[in-house]
Amino acid sequence: MKLIACAGIVVITLGLVSCGGGKYADAKAAMNDQIAFMDEFVSQVDKASSAKDVAAAVNRYSEQMTRMLEQSTKLKEKYKGVDLENAPELKEEMEKVKASAMKFAQAFMKIGTQYGNDPEVQTATAKWRETMTKAAQP
């Protein structure tokens, strides 16, 4: 489960870097949306009192990621060839992404240790992994 969480963070971060921010207002907004989605997910996992709550949080995040992937695809095409990873305009958003990604990883570790054997949680995390696999494709 730890490997899955780390892989998910890398995919999310790479997707966000490739869709950009800074002087690119639309891309910057997309990054901020993703940060908000990760933070919301972490909050939902922290407040969860059952495996059903956790599965619902994972499913909601997967749905949000599906929408974000559509937006990211459009932004990648729009800014094709632009190296945004080291862009000064992205520095603030990238720091926020890193902080949110760390919390996100911790939430997934909690899911794995506390709810990893629950069938509903397993189904939800499988759906999430499928979404992340799509995100990793060029």
N, C-alpha and C positions, 0 to 999 in steps of 0.2 A: 504494500500500500504506500509505503514511503517513496518508492521509486515512481509510482504513478503520480503522486502529488508533485514530486520534483519535475517530472516530465511535463505535467500540466502547466506548471509555472513557467518553464522554459518556452513552451509553445505559446502561451499567452503573451509573455514578454516579447518574444520574437515577432508575433503577430502585431503587437502594438507598436513596436519599433518600426516595423516595415510599413505601418499605416500612418505613422508620424504624429506631429504636433507642432508646437511653437508658432511660428508665423503662419503655419497652415491651420487655419481656424477649424475647418471641418475635421481634420485628423486629430487635432488637439482635443476637440470635443469628444471624439470617439475614445481616446485614451482615458479621458475623465469619466466617461460612461463605464468603461471597463473597470476602472478603479472602484467606482461606486458599486458595481455588481459584485466585485470580490469582497468589498467591505460588508455589503448586505448579506452575502453568503456566510461570511465569518460570524456575523451577528446572529443569523438564524441557527447556525450550528451551536453556537455558545448557549443560546436560549432553548435548544431542543431538549425535551424531556423524554423522548421516546425515539425508537428506530423509525417510526412512521414520520415524525417531524424531520429527522435527518434525511430520509429518502425524499421528502417533499422539497427540502432545501436544495438537494443535489439535482433533482428534476427541474426545479425552477432555474437554477444556474445553467443547466444544459440548454434550456430553452433560450435564455438570455444569450448564451454563447452562439447559438445558431443564428440569431439576429445579428450579433456582432460580427460573425464570420461573413455574412452577406455584405455588411457595411465595409469591413476590412478588405474584401475582394475589390470592391469599387475604388477604395482609396489606394490600394496597392497599384492598381492600373493607372490611376490619375497621377500618382507620384513615382511611377516606374523610373528606376535609374537614380533616384535621389537617395543619397546616403544620409539617413536621418538618425542613425544610431548615435552618432557623436555630435549631432547638431546642438549648438548652445541653446537654441530655442526650446529644446526638449528636456533640458536638464531638470527642471522642476518636476515635470510630469514623470520622468524616468525615476526620480527619487521616490515619488509617491507610488509608482508601480512596484518598485522593489519592496517598499514597506508593506504594501497590500499583499504582495506575493508571499512574503514571509508569513504573514498572518493566515493567508489562504492555505499554505502548506501545513501549518500547525493545525488548522481546522480539519484538513484531510487526514492527518495523523490521528487526531482524536476520533474521527469517524472509523478509521481502521482498527484502532484499539478497542473502542467501546461498542461499536455497532457492526464491525466487519463481517460477522457471521450471520447477520440477519438477511434473509432472502430478499426482502424489499429493498434494503440498502444495497445489496449486491447487484440487483437489477438496475437500480438508479445509477450506481457507479459504472456499471457496464455501458449504460447509455452515455454517460459523461465521457468515458474513454473513447467511445465511438465518435463523439463530437470532437474531441481533442485530436483524434487521428485525422479527421477531415481538415482540421486547422493546420496540421503539420504538412499537409500536401501542398505543393507549390501551385 
